[in-house]
Amino acid sequence: MIDIRPATPDDAPALAAAVMRNRDRMRPWEPYRPQGYYTVEGQAQRLADGAKRWFALDREAIVGVATLSGIALGPLRSASLGYWIDGAYTGRGLATNLVDEVCRAAREQLGLHRIEAGTLLDNHASQRVLAKSGFERIGTAPRYLHIDGTWRDHYLFQRILHDDAPSQG
């Protein structure tokens, strides 16, 4: 059984193992990562960067990660979503479950209004996950991110979580 829960600082060793295990598989979808990124210390720094993360776990092993970064409060109340699933766990609906849980937490715990996400134009699997989770495509961003050695175009998506006014607290 796969559990989904928020990340904690104690997760750095398991996260380092997960990113190392998926290093080659993720290369076509990820920006360049320095060697230190794949260490426990590198993942401990990442877990302390202010982003919010959720993990899918099979027992103690991290098999999926979703991250909300660039969290903006005030009248915008938005964040950017990134996610990935361990190569041995793809095709099981895990990414959709993980994204759905992050959207629930973003609304109920963080009070966000919208979440945005981007995919490479040829990342059809990720586009299906976003569609299943209620995201709509809102545009194309030419040369959006430097991925696998070149500037790559992305489709941009958003999901509006609610239309309530921002909380005053």
C-alpha positions, -999 to 999 in steps of 0.1 A, spaced: 0 0 0 12 35 -9 9 63 17 10 100 9 22 124 36 40 158 39 78 158 39 99 163 70 135 172 74 142 136 85 133 124 50 166 136 35 183 101 34 152 84 18 149 113 -7 185 111 -16 181 74 -23 150 81 -44 166 108 -66 197 87 -71 176 56 -80 158 77 -106 186 99 -118 190 85 -153 153 81 -159 146 117 -149 174 133 -170 151 141 -201 126 160 -178 149 177 -153 172 207 -153 209 200 -148 217 188 -113 251 191 -97 266 161 -80 258 174 -46 221 173 -54 222 135 -51 236 134 -16 218 134 18 232 168 25 219 181 -9 185 168 -2 185 182 34 192 216 19 164 211 -6 139 201 22 148 234 39 143 257 9 108 269 18 88 248 -7 61 224 5 66 188 -4 45 156 -2 59 121 -6 43 89 -18 59 61 2 60 23 -2 69 14 33 100 36 40 109 41 3 100 74 -14 84 65 -47 68 98 -56 74 135 -49 52 165 -54 64 200 -47 47 234 -44 72 262 -49 70 299 -54 41 300 -29 25 335 -31 -1 346 -6 -20 379 -4 -44 385 -33 -27 360 -56 -26 328 -34 -9 307 -59 20 282 -63 38 262 -89 35 224 -89 62 199 -98 60 161 -94 76 128 -104 71 91 -98 97 64 -93 102 45 -126 91 12 -110 58 28 -100 45 46 -131 12 37 -148 -6 29 -115 -24 62 -110 0 72 -83 9 106 -98 -28 115 -101 -34 105 -65 -4 126 -54 -14 156 -73 -50 154 -60 -37 152 -24 -15 183 -30 -44 202 -45 -65 193 -14 -38 204 10 -31 236 -10 -67 246 -6 -75 234 29 -42 239 47 -24 266 27 -55 286 16 -43 288 -20 -66 298 -49 -48 283 -78 -19 260 -87 1 262 -120 22 235 -136 42 231 -168 51 201 -189 74 196 -218 54 195 -250 61 158 -255 54 147 -219 20 133 -226 19 112 -194 22 143 -172 -4 161 -193 -28 133 -187 -22 134 -150 -29 172 -149 -61 167 -170 -73 140 -146 -66 163 -117 -87 192 -131 -60 213 -146 -66 232 -178 -40 242 -204 -37 279 -205 -8 285 -229 26 277 -243 58 291 -230 86 291 -256 121 282 -242 106 281 -207 132 260 -188 167 247 -195 161 210 -195 186 183 -204 211 208 -220 187 230 -240 159 256 -235 127 237 -239 91 249 -247 64 240 -222 27 238 -220 13 257 -190 -16 245 -170 -36 258 -140 -62 246 -116 -85 270 -98 -91 255 -64 -120 278 -53 -134 312 -59 -136 323 -22 -121 356 -12 -86 354 4 -87 349 42 -80 381 61 -59 363 87 
